Amino acid sequence: MANFATVDEQLTYLKKGSAEIIREGDLRAKLEKSRAAGKPLRVKLGMDPTAPDLHLGHTVVLRKLKHFQDLGHTAIFLIGDFTGMIGDPTGRSATRPPLTREQIEENAETYKAQVFKILDPQKTVIDFNRRWFAKFTADDFIRLMAKYTVSQLLEREDFHKRFREEKPIALHELLYPLVQGYDSVALEADVELGGTDQKFNLLVGRELQRAYGQESQVVLTTPILEGLDGVQKMSKSLGNAIGIHEAPLEMYGKVMSISDEMMWRYYELLTDALQTEIDALRHGVQTGERHPMEIKKSLARLIVSDFHSREAAEAAAKDWAEQFQEGRVPDHVLEVAIEVTENGVRLDKLLFRVDLAESVTDAGRKLKQKAVKVNGALVTDPVTRIDLSEPVTLQVGRKIRVVRPSRIMGTRPKQ
């Protein structure tokens, strides 16, 4: 028989970093019943394998599944190899093209490997919704669709907006919430997790369980994590993401680039620290007993340790301090020749052109981190124009580029 913590202790741990619980009273009742019977809750998180690589934004809800797992409950990670072929319409203003079966299977394999950076592989149930939908007949789909109305589906903000704007809504998109909701019926889920953008789909699961004679699952949503800019949601396409496969030093440096205020949100959503521990750290900063830089370094080590190892995190911390705080001599220098105009090149664009940044956005972030030196002098303004009539030495961490002009073109008009 499982030995569970008290219900109050479990609720405190589970509520940390949660956006909404529907309903908290139901969750308490399920936890009480689970503890009395010594039977773990079945907690489901589904993800469609629509992209091969995850970033830290994806791990917020994964970590909440881990928290249920930490408390002794059954964590079910459901890979939507069937729903992925439909394409989740959440947040979409137009129909998304369905992925092929081959793309889905390839991405699913990478997902299985990536989620175990957070979840315990020995205790996690991995399932695929094709397991039951492959057996669905036309009769089964008709019975499923009879459980919901078109007017109910059009209450969904995405669909309602497109309908109002007379934009197409494909029939298979209307089917998506029902298919995702049926997953909860097939798995007899007690709790389903998802981001706040998934709330509609998760609530459909509650209603379908009732329609199929089951007790409704509890819905627990987690916030959408802001990226390194602290404004927009974390996204690789926006250049503000931290990929879970990034090198330890790169990951550590990106965490160190976030604002002091954003640091607390990352502590809450990206670590297993208890809320009382986080509150104590914040109090220490507010009273001047602790320095924000010290607290942020601890956060960076925690995150790198999760996705690499404690040793890798300590090495990254040491390297970062040497590069950005102690000003050690870089260990490799390259000379680069580029075409330039007479009025120079913007520094952020120049860093990208000479391979000292992954993108212009990344260059701007490195400048904000105070990680860039031009001819030995610290520069932080991305729009600084660099005169390349003479060779210029650029330094980012231990990387140095000596940049000289291969050809100087006429002065271009000012933008």
C-alpha positions as CSV (number, residue, x, y, z in Angstrom):
1,M,0.0,0.0,0.0
2,A,1.4,3.4,-1.0
3,N,2.4,5.8,1.8
4,F,1.1,9.2,0.8
5,A,1.8,12.6,2.4
6,T,-1.1,14.4,4.1
7,V,-3.6,15.9,1.7
8,D,-2.7,19.4,2.8
9,E,1.0,18.8,2.1
10,Q,0.1,17.3,-1.3
11,L,-2.1,20.3,-2.2
12,T,0.5,22.8,-1.2
13,Y,3.1,21.1,-3.4
14,L,0.7,20.8,-6.3
15,K,-0.7,24.3,-6.2
16,K,2.8,25.8,-6.4
17,G,3.2,27.1,-10.0
18,S,-0.4,26.1,-11.0
19,A,-2.6,28.6,-12.8
20,E,-6.0,27.1,-12.0
21,I,-7.5,23.9,-10.5
22,I,-11.0,22.9,-11.6
23,R,-12.1,22.1,-9.0
24,E,-9.8,22.3,-6.0
25,G,-12.5,20.7,-3.8
26,D,-12.7,17.8,-6.2
27,L,-8.9,17.4,-6.1
28,R,-9.0,17.4,-2.4
29,A,-11.7,14.7,-2.4
30,K,-9.7,12.6,-4.8
31,L,-6.5,12.9,-2.8
32,E,-8.4,12.0,0.4
33,K,-9.9,8.9,-1.3
34,S,-6.5,8.0,-2.8
35,R,-4.8,8.3,0.6
36,A,-7.5,6.3,2.4
37,A,-7.4,3.4,-0.1
38,G,-3.6,3.6,-0.7
39,K,-4.3,3.8,-4.4
40,P,-2.5,6.4,-6.6
41,L,-4.4,8.9,-8.8
42,R,-4.0,8.4,-12.6
43,V,-2.6,11.8,-13.8
44,K,-2.5,12.4,-17.5
45,L,-0.5,14.8,-19.6
46,G,-0.9,14.6,-23.4
47,M,1.4,16.2,-26.0
48,D,1.2,16.0,-29.8
49,P,4.6,15.3,-31.2
50,T,4.4,18.2,-33.7
51,A,8.0,19.4,-33.1
52,P,11.1,17.4,-32.5
53,D,12.7,19.6,-29.8
54,L,11.4,20.8,-26.5
55,H,12.4,24.0,-24.7
56,L,12.0,25.0,-21.1
57,G,8.5,26.4,-21.8
58,H,7.3,22.9,-22.5
59,T,8.7,21.6,-19.3
60,V,6.5,23.7,-17.0
61,V,3.6,21.3,-17.3
62,L,6.0,18.3,-17.4
63,R,7.4,19.4,-14.1
64,K,3.8,19.5,-12.6
65,L,3.4,15.9,-13.8
66,K,6.6,15.1,-12.0
67,H,5.2,16.7,-8.8
68,F,2.3,14.2,-8.9
69,Q,4.9,11.5,-9.5
70,D,7.0,12.7,-6.6
71,L,3.9,12.3,-4.4
72,G,3.4,8.7,-5.4
73,H,0.7,9.0,-8.1
74,T,0.7,7.4,-11.5
75,A,2.1,9.8,-14.2
76,I,0.8,9.0,-17.7
77,F,2.6,10.8,-20.5
78,L,0.4,10.4,-23.5
79,I,1.9,11.0,-27.0
80,G,-0.8,12.1,-29.4
81,D,0.3,10.2,-32.4
82,F,-3.3,10.2,-33.6
83,T,-4.3,13.7,-32.5
84,G,-1.1,15.0,-34.0
85,M,-2.3,14.1,-37.4
86,I,-5.3,16.3,-36.9
87,G,-3.4,19.2,-35.6
88,D,-4.4,21.1,-32.4
89,P,-6.2,24.3,-33.5
90,T,-5.4,26.0,-30.2
91,G,-4.2,29.6,-30.8
92,R,-4.5,29.2,-34.6
93,S,-6.1,31.7,-36.9
94,A,-6.0,29.3,-39.8
95,T,-6.1,25.5,-40.3
96,R,-2.7,24.0,-39.7
97,P,-1.5,21.4,-42.2
98,P,-1.7,17.8,-40.7
99,L,1.7,16.1,-40.2
100,T,2.4,12.8,-41.9
101,R,2.5,9.5,-40.0
102,E,6.2,9.4,-40.6
103,Q,6.8,12.9,-39.1
104,I,4.7,12.0,-36.1
105,E,6.5,8.7,-35.4
106,E,10.0,10.4,-35.8
107,N,9.0,13.2,-33.4
108,A,7.5,10.8,-30.9
109,E,10.7,8.9,-30.5
110,T,12.6,12.2,-29.6
111,Y,9.8,13.1,-27.2
112,K,10.2,9.9,-25.3
113,A,13.9,10.6,-24.8
114,Q,13.4,14.2,-23.8
115,V,10.6,13.8,-21.2
116,F,12.8,11.5,-19.2
117,K,15.0,14.5,-18.4
118,I,12.2,15.5,-16.1
119,L,10.2,12.4,-15.4
120,D,11.4,9.1,-13.8
121,P,11.6,6.6,-16.6
122,Q,10.9,3.7,-14.2
123,K,7.7,5.2,-12.9
124,T,6.2,6.9,-16.0
125,V,3.6,5.3,-18.1
126,I,4.1,6.2,-21.8
127,D,1.1,5.6,-24.0
128,F,-0.1,6.6,-27.5
129,N,-3.7,7.5,-28.4
130,R,-3.5,5.6,-31.6
131,R,-3.8,2.5,-29.4
132,W,-7.5,3.1,-29.0
133,F,-8.3,5.3,-32.0
134,A,-6.9,2.8,-34.5
135,K,-9.7,0.5,-33.3
136,F,-12.4,3.2,-33.6
137,T,-15.1,2.4,-36.1
138,A,-17.3,4.9,-37.9
139,D,-20.0,3.9,-35.4
140,D,-17.7,4.8,-32.5
141,F,-16.9,8.2,-34.0
142,I,-20.6,9.0,-34.6
143,R,-21.4,8.0,-31.0
144,L,-18.5,10.3,-29.8
145,M,-19.7,13.3,-31.9
146,A,-23.2,12.8,-30.6
147,K,-21.9,13.7,-27.1
148,Y,-21.3,17.4,-28.1
149,T,-22.9,20.1,-30.1
150,V,-21.6,22.5,-32.7
151,S,-22.7,25.5,-30.5
152,Q,-20.6,24.1,-27.6
153,L,-17.5,23.9,-29.8
154,L,-18.0,27.4,-31.2
155,E,-17.8,28.7,-27.6
156,R,-14.1,28.0,-28.0
157,E,-12.4,31.4,-28.5
158,D,-10.3,30.3,-31.5
159,F,-13.3,28.9,-33.3
160,H,-15.6,31.7,-32.4
161,K,-13.2,34.3,-33.7
162,R,-12.6,32.6,-37.0
163,F,-16.4,32.0,-37.4
164,R,-17.1,35.7,-36.7
165,E,-14.3,36.8,-39.2
166,E,-15.7,34.3,-41.8
167,K,-12.4,32.4,-41.8
168,P,-12.5,28.7,-42.7
169,I,-12.8,26.1,-39.9
170,A,-12.1,22.6,-41.2
171,L,-14.4,19.8,-39.8
172,H,-11.5,17.8,-38.6
173,E,-10.5,20.8,-36.4
174,L,-13.9,20.7,-34.7
175,L,-13.2,17.0,-34.0
176,Y,-9.9,17.7,-32.2
177,P,-11.3,18.7,-28.7
178,L,-13.6,15.6,-28.7
179,V,-10.7,13.3,-29.6
180,Q,-8.4,14.8,-26.9
181,G,-11.3,14.6,-24.4
182,Y,-11.9,10.9,-25.2
183,D,-8.3,10.2,-24.3
184,S,-9.3,10.9,-20.7
185,V,-12.2,8.4,-21.0
186,A,-9.8,5.7,-22.5
187,L,-7.3,6.2,-19.7
188,E,-9.8,6.7,-16.9
189,A,-7.9,9.8,-15.9
190,D,-8.4,11.3,-12.4
191,V,-6.5,14.5,-13.3
192,E,-5.5,16.0,-16.6
193,L,-2.7,18.7,-16.9
194,G,-2.2,21.3,-19.6
195,G,-1.2,24.9,-20.2
196,T,-3.8,27.6,-19.8
197,D,-4.2,27.6,-23.5
198,Q,-5.5,24.1,-23.3
199,K,-8.3,24.8,-20.9
200,F,-11.2,24.3,-23.4
201,N,-9.9,20.9,-24.5
202,L,-9.4,19.8,-20.9
203,L,-12.9,20.8,-19.9
204,V,-14.3,18.7,-22.8
205,G,-12.6,15.7,-21.2
206,R,-14.5,16.4,-18.0
207,E,-17.8,16.4,-19.8
208,L,-17.1,13.4,-21.9
209,Q,-16.1,11.3,-18.9
210,R,-19.5,12.1,-17.4
211,A,-21.2,11.2,-20.7
212,Y,-19.4,7.8,-20.6
213,G,-20.4,7.2,-17.0
214,Q,-17.1,8.0,-15.4
215,E,-16.3,10.4,-12.6
216,S,-15.0,13.7,-14.1
217,Q,-11.3,14.4,-14.0
218,V,-9.8,17.4,-12.2
219,V,-8.3,19.9,-14.6
220,L,-5.0,21.6,-13.5
221,T,-3.5,24.2,-15.8
222,T,-0.1,25.7,-15.6
223,P,1.0,29.2,-16.8
224,I,2.6,29.9,-20.2
225,L,6.3,30.7,-19.5
226,E,7.7,34.0,-20.8
227,G,11.0,33.8,-22.7
228,L,14.3,35.5,-22.0
229,D,12.8,38.9,-23.0
230,G,10.4,38.6,-20.1
231,V,7.5,39.6,-22.3
232,Q,6.5,37.2,-25.0
233,K,5.9,33.5,-24.4
234,M,9.0,31.3,-24.8
235,S,9.4,30.3,-28.4
236,K,12.3,29.2,-30.6
237,S,10.8,31.2,-33.5
238,L,11.0,34.4,-31.4
239,G,14.6,33.7,-30.4
240,N,13.8,33.9,-26.7
241,A,13.9,30.2,-25.8
242,I,16.2,27.9,-23.9
243,G,16.3,24.5,-25.5
244,I,16.6,21.5,-23.2
245,H,19.4,20.1,-25.4
246,E,21.5,23.2,-25.4
247,A,25.1,23.0,-24.0
248,P,25.4,23.6,-20.3
249,L,27.3,26.9,-20.6
250,E,24.8,28.2,-23.2
251,M,21.9,27.2,-21.0
252,Y,23.6,28.7,-17.9
253,G,24.3,32.0,-19.6
254,K,20.8,32.3,-20.9
255,V,19.4,31.9,-17.5
256,M,21.8,34.5,-16.1
257,S,20.5,36.9,-18.8
258,I,16.9,37.1,-17.4
259,S,15.8,40.0,-15.3
260,D,16.0,39.8,-11.5
261,E,12.2,40.0,-11.3
262,M,11.7,37.2,-13.9
263,M,14.0,35.0,-11.9
264,W,11.3,34.4,-9.3
265,R,8.9,33.1,-12.0
266,Y,11.5,30.8,-13.3
267,Y,12.2,29.5,-9.8
268,E,8.5,28.8,-9.4
269,L,7.8,27.2,-12.7
270,L,11.2,25.5,-13.6
271,T,12.4,24.0,-10.3
272,D,11.1,21.7,-7.6
273,A,11.8,24.2,-4.8
274,L,9.0,24.6,-2.4
275,Q,7.1,27.9,-2.4
276,T,8.3,28.5,1.2
277,E,11.9,28.2,0.1
278,I,11.3,30.6,-2.8
279,D,9.6,33.1,-0.5
280,A,12.6,32.9,1.9
281,L,15.0,33.6,-0.9
282,R,13.0,36.6,-2.1
283,H,12.8,37.9,1.5
284,G,16.6,37.6,1.7
285,V,17.0,39.8,-1.4
286,Q,14.5,42.3,-0.2
287,T,16.2,42.7,3.1
288,G,19.7,42.9,1.5
289,E,20.9,39.7,3.2
290,R,21.2,38.0,-0.2
291,H,22.4,39.4,-3.5
292,P,20.2,38.8,-6.6
293,M,23.2,37.6,-8.6
294,E,23.9,34.9,-6.0
295,I,20.3,33.7,-6.2
296,K,20.2,33.7,-10.0
297,K,23.4,31.7,-10.1
298,S,21.8,29.1,-7.9
299,L,18.8,29.0,-10.3
300,A,21.0,28.6,-13.3
301,R,22.8,25.7,-11.6
302,L,19.5,24.0,-10.7
303,I,18.2,24.2,-14.3
304,V,21.5,23.0,-15.9
305,S,21.7,20.1,-13.3
306,D,18.2,19.0,-14.3
307,F,19.0,18.7,-18.0
308,H,22.7,17.7,-17.8
309,S,24.3,16.9,-14.4
310,R,25.4,18.6,-11.3
311,E,29.0,18.4,-12.5
312,A,28.1,20.0,-15.8
313,A,26.3,22.8,-13.9
314,E,29.3,23.5,-11.7
315,A,31.6,23.5,-14.7
316,A,29.3,25.9,-16.5
317,A,29.1,28.2,-13.5
318,K,32.9,28.3,-13.3
319,D,33.3,29.0,-17.0
320,W,30.6,31.7,-17.0
321,A,32.3,33.4,-14.1
322,E,35.7,33.3,-15.8
323,Q,34.3,34.7,-19.1
324,F,31.9,37.3,-17.8
325,Q,33.1,38.3,-14.4
326,E,36.8,37.7,-14.2
327,G,37.8,38.7,-17.8
328,R,40.1,35.8,-18.4
329,V,42.0,35.7,-21.7
330,P,39.9,33.9,-24.5
331,D,41.2,30.7,-25.8
332,H,40.7,31.0,-29.5
333,V,40.9,33.8,-32.0
334,L,39.7,33.9,-35.6
335,E,40.2,36.5,-38.3
336,V,37.3,37.3,-40.5
337,A,37.0,39.5,-43.6
338,I,33.6,40.9,-44.6
339,E,32.2,43.4,-47.0
340,V,31.2,46.6,-45.3
341,T,29.9,50.1,-46.1
342,E,31.7,53.3,-45.4
343,N,29.3,54.1,-42.5
344,G,30.0,50.9,-40.7
345,V,27.9,48.0,-39.5
346,R,25.4,47.7,-36.7
347,L,27.0,45.8,-33.8
348,D,24.2,43.2,-33.3
349,K,24.2,42.4,-37.1
350,L,28.0,42.2,-37.1
351,L,28.1,39.7,-34.2
352,F,25.7,37.5,-36.2
353,R,27.7,37.8,-39.4
354,V,31.0,36.8,-37.8
355,D,29.4,33.8,-35.9
356,L,29.6,35.3,-32.4
357,A,25.8,35.0,-32.1
358,E,23.2,32.6,-33.4
359,S,20.9,35.4,-34.6
360,V,20.6,39.2,-34.4
361,T,18.2,38.6,-31.5
362,D,20.8,36.4,-29.8
363,A,23.4,39.2,-30.3
364,G,21.1,41.7,-28.7
365,R,20.7,39.4,-25.7
366,K,24.5,38.9,-25.4
367,L,24.9,42.7,-25.4
368,K,22.3,43.0,-22.7
369,Q,24.2,40.5,-20.7
370,K,27.3,42.8,-20.9
371,A,29.1,39.9,-22.6
372,V,30.5,41.9,-25.6
373,K,33.7,43.8,-25.9
374,V,34.8,45.9,-28.9
375,N,38.6,46.5,-29.0
376,G,38.6,45.6,-25.3
377,A,35.8,48.0,-24.3
378,L,32.4,46.8,-23.0
379,V,29.6,47.8,-25.4
380,T,25.9,47.1,-24.7
381,D,24.0,49.1,-27.3
382,P,23.0,46.9,-30.3
383,V,22.6,49.8,-32.7
384,T,26.2,50.9,-32.2
385,R,27.8,51.3,-35.6
386,I,31.2,49.7,-35.9
387,D,33.7,51.4,-38.2
388,L,35.7,48.7,-40.1
389,S,38.0,51.0,-42.0
390,E,40.6,49.4,-39.7
391,P,40.6,45.9,-38.2
392,V,38.3,45.6,-35.1
393,T,38.6,43.0,-32.3
394,L,35.2,41.6,-31.1
395,Q,35.0,39.4,-28.0
396,V,32.1,37.4,-26.7
397,G,33.2,35.2,-23.8
398,R,36.3,33.3,-24.8
399,K,35.6,33.7,-28.5
400,I,37.4,36.5,-30.4
401,R,37.0,37.6,-34.0
402,V,39.4,40.0,-35.5
403,V,37.3,41.6,-38.3
404,R,38.7,43.4,-41.2
405,P,37.0,44.7,-44.4
406,S,37.4,42.6,-47.6
407,R,35.9,45.4,-49.5
408,I,34.4,48.8,-48.6
409,M,31.4,49.9,-50.6
410,G,29.9,53.3,-50.9
411,T,28.0,55.0,-48.1
412,R,24.4,53.6,-48.0
413,P,21.5,55.9,-47.2
414,K,20.6,56.1,-43.6
415,Q,17.5,54.1,-42.6
